[in-house]
Amino acid sequence: MATAGTGAAGTGTSAGSGGAMVAGATGAAAGTSAATAGGGAGAAAGTSGGPGMLGGPLMYTGMFTMGMTIPPKNKCPMPAGGGTGENKSPLLSWKGGPADTKSFALVLFDTRWGMLHWVLWDIPATVNELPEGLAAGYELMNPMGAHQATSASMSPDNLHQYFGPCSSGALAGTYEYRLYAVKEAKLALTEMSTAPQAQMAVEAAKLEMVVWSGMPM
């Protein structure tokens, strides 16, 4: 299931426990993992805090980011090395980011196999949590106005849905949930844009990026 994807490379200082957590990544290079950062307390779903939400380092918060192994419910529906998963996107929350952040974006990338799985962008800057199990479809109602694309090699029949980690056991890759603070409220993408095109647009517009990485059960 090889697919073309762009891994983010960068520098940063490590913090937290469990899965690797990275802050301050810059640049782009195929299949390359970024340095990690994260930790802290969970944030309220869909919080609208305006400018008060922003400021300080961008970092993940909440239980999913505190060293958990990626559970089967967040894995892809394919029987790849460890049985089928429920393919639910995880609950993810965060805080901080540059004061001029206009939106957030998320990229799911398998660094071992160099495979892009999923891109979510145009998340409003007033949002600091994604609920578990995002709906399928190009434009989402929650978070309102966000858009998503799936790598065609992952899910050729539905190009607008979460597609979770597939490998496990001896074949398990390291999967990165890359969270971006973005300088544009809406990226110049359409429903016809591919996941790699969306990833490139997110990289081009990023202000700051952090990563939670882990391996699936």
Buried (B, 14 or more C-beta within 10 A) or exposed (E): BEBBBBBBBBEBEEBBEBBBBBBBBBEBEEBBBBBBBBBBEBBEBBBEBEEEBBEEBBBBBBEBBBBBEBBBBBBBEBEBBBEEBEBBBBBBBBBBBBEEBBBBBBBBBBBBBBBBBBBBBBBBBBBBBBBEBBBBEBEBEEBEBBBBBBBBBBBEEEBBBBBBBBBBEEEBBBBBBBBBBBBBEEBEBEEEBBBBBBBBBBBEBBBBBBBBBBBBB
